């Protein structure tokens, strides 16, 4: 039985490479993203195999829905800023 993984931050740098590795290793991947974009630097054949869910890690109800029938969660979402504040 294939493990189903929920990946937060699937469109970010770390998340996109994590989802690539997971897909290549045969996992079923559901990835959380805030908008409708996908990482342009990842092979489209990999991106096609990902179940994309639009949402936010701060939305508890949305996260619960995204975690339905999931075996494990990898949290790669982050807020990155180069602003000193």
LINVEN-V353509 format. One line per field, one symbol per residue. ss: DSSP state (@ for helix, = for strand, . for the rest). psi: psi as a letter, one per 40 degrees, with the letter a starting at -180 (. if undefined). burial: I if it has 9 or more other C-alpha atoms within 8 Angstrom, else O. Layout:
BEGIN
ss = ???
psi = ???
burial = ???
END
This chain:
BEGIN
ss = ...=====....@@@@@@@@@@@@...======..........@@@@..=====.....@@@@@@@.....====..........
psi = hhihhhhifeeiddddddddddddeeihhhhhidaeiiheeihdddddehhhhhaheegdddddddehfhdihhheiihhiehd.
burial = OOIIIIIIIIIIOIIIIIIIOIIOOOIIIIIIIOOOOOOOOIOOOIIOIIOOIIIIOOOOOIIOOIIOOIOOIOOIIOOOOOOOO
END
